Amino acid sequence: MTIKKFQGKTQEEAIAKAKAELGENAVIMNVKEVKPRGLFQSFKKSSFEVTAATEEKEKHVDSGVALKNLQKMHETINMAADEPIQIPPPVSPQTVQQQSAAAQTSTVQQTVDPGRAAEQSAIEFLKRNAGLLKKDDADERERIEEKLENLQSILEKQLASGAGRDSGEREFAKADSKKKENLAFIKVLYETLINNGVNEKYVNQIMDELEKVNWNGNSVDQILSNVYQKMILKFGQPRGIDFAGRRPKIIFFVGPTGVGKTTTVAKIASKLKVEQGRRIAFLTADTYRIAAAEQLRTYANILDIPLTIIYSAGELNQGIEQLEDYDAILVDTAGFSHKSPNQKEDVKSLIQSVEVPCEVYLVLSATTKYKDLVEISDVYKEISDYKIIFTKLDETTTYGNILNIKMYSGAEVSYITNGQNVPDDLEIFNSQKMVKRLLGGS
């Protein structure tokens, strides 16, 4: 009979593995739920272990062949010892006395729980050596036996009273208490990140990285600092619009409808012109919404910025040529549903028609569900590489999606907006401030 164990995420999966290997006639002997172990066992799911058996046909053994194999095995055995064997010289009574005294001194100083094995070993060692004494040296043997009895009496008293529990054991208890405290703190961090909307997949990644460091010996502050630094590294170093290189900078703003794309364009234009003294121009390709062009024209008039409405890719390149003396041309595009392939192709052809290098910013709302954000980021990745701007941070209390999409897409988060005021409610993304919020700070 062959008996084997198989594991699976579910009971059915484990049984299927058993029958696949042992056959449909396999007998399921036992099914056991295997609970996860380790630091984060409370966050992981159980698996199942199935014990299965199958009958085997008895194999005929040829006695002649078996005999030959046995003889062959004996011929290959090397009877030489791996190392030279040396017989130790007899131990003198004086040596035994010295060993007995040394063992008595060192053993009494050991702790109870960790030292019990060592103490008993010392006693056995002395007893063995006492037996090597010459039989005619009865007085010496009697003195050694007396020392052994005294030593054993002392040890038994220590074991009974617990007197051997010294600072080593207290340190162990202290370390165990610290480990429990750290584990409780890590669990709070885990729940805080989940409650702030960070996807469980990415929380587990952070926790797995934390498990690789020596968190047992660290303080709570050190653990928090480690998580804080790792999360900042995941966000990277955000940057605003870079004016190095060729001008004018052609910058497209794309994204779904209703995320505040046109207002964001106006905020960035205002920052660049008022605070940096840049010459900015507007182009808008959003001809789907009747009020879109008028909204941007209002901002253009306030900021004294030229605005051109374009209806085709050809007009886009003509408009860029006419604005070649400007530092940056901000292009507002039509928002569309990520489920609309036709509008996606219109925006894609518009961007790809530009004859000079350009940048693309995907504008997303922090209030959008994570599943939808994943689909949106995938659709726009088919159009172009992009950087990300998150809007409407003032309309949510959870910011986990910012980290989720950063880790999912790998795209840089450049700007965030937290209100309707132009240009005040816009800032370059601050990774340190965001991580503090995600970890429960303000």
C-alpha positions, 0 to 999 in steps of 0.5 A: 500500500502506498500512502501519500499526503497532498496539499491544496488551497481547498479540500477539493483541490487537494483531493484532485491532486491525490487522485491525479497521482494515485488514480481514481481508486485512491482511498482518502484516509484523512482530510486536515485543515492546515492553519498558516504559521509565521509572523502574519498568520492571522492575515493568511488563509488556511490550506488543506492536507489530504492523506490518500492511499492506494493498493500496490501489486506485490512485486516478485523478488528473484532470490538469486538477484537479491543474493547477488546484490547483497554480495555486491553491496558488501564488496563495496563497503569500506571498512576503514575508519574515516579518522584515526582512532585514539584511546584516551589515557587513564585519568589521574585522581588529581585530574578528576578532583580538578574537573569536579571542582570546576564543574561544581563552580560553573554548574551552580552559576547556570540558570534553571531552564536553559542549564538543566541539561548542562548541569546533569551532563556535568554530573554524568561526566564526573561519574564516568571519570570517577569510574576510571579510578583504580579500584585500590584507591578507595579513599579517593573514590569516596571523596569524589562520590561525596563531592558528587552527592553534594553537587547534586544536592545543590542542583536539586535545591536550585531546580526546586526553588527556581533560584537559578532564574538569573538575568538571562531568563529575565532577558528572555522574558523581556525579549518575548514581551517586546516581540508581542508588543511589536507584533501588536504594533505591526497588526495595527499598521496593517489595519491602518493601511487597509482602512485607508484604502490601500489594497491588501495585495500591496499591504502584504508586500510591505509587510513581507518586506518588513518581515525580512528585517530584524523587527524582533530586536527593534523598537516600535519607533524603528519599525514605524521608521522602516515602513515609512521609508519603504513607502516613500521609496515606493512613491519615488521622487515626484516632479513638476513640469520640467522645462529642460530641453526643447521648447515649447513643451507640448503637454497633453491632459487626458482622463475620464469625464468628470475628474476636473481635467479642464480646471486642473489645466487652468491651475497648472497654467496659472502656477507656471505663469504667475509663479515661474513667469512662463509663457503659456498657451492653450489648445483644446480638442474637447469639442464633445462638451458644449461648455468645455471650450467656454470654460477654458476660454474664461480661464484664458481671458483671466490669465491673458493666455491665447486659446485655440480650438482644434478639430483634427490632428492636422489643425493640432500641428498647425496650432503648435507651429503658430505657438513655437515662441511659447514655453509650454502648450497645454492641450486639453482633450475630451474626457471619455469613458474607458469603455468607449473604444472609438473615443479612445482611438480619437485621443490616441490618434491625436497624440500620435500625430504630434511631430515633436516630443510631448508629455502626457498627464493622466488625470484621475479622481481620488474618489474613483474605485480601485477596480475602475482605476485599474481599468482606466490606467490600462486603457490609457497605457494603450494610448501613451506612457503618462504621469499621473495627477490625482484630483478631488483629494478634498472629497475623500478621507482615504488616500490608499488608491494613490499608492495602489495605482502608483504600484500597479502602473509604475507611473509617476504621481506628479500633482494633486488637487484638493479643491476648486480654487485656481491656482491655490488648490494644486501642489506637486505631490508630496510623498512624505506627507502622503505616507504620513496620512496613510500611516494614520498621521495628519 
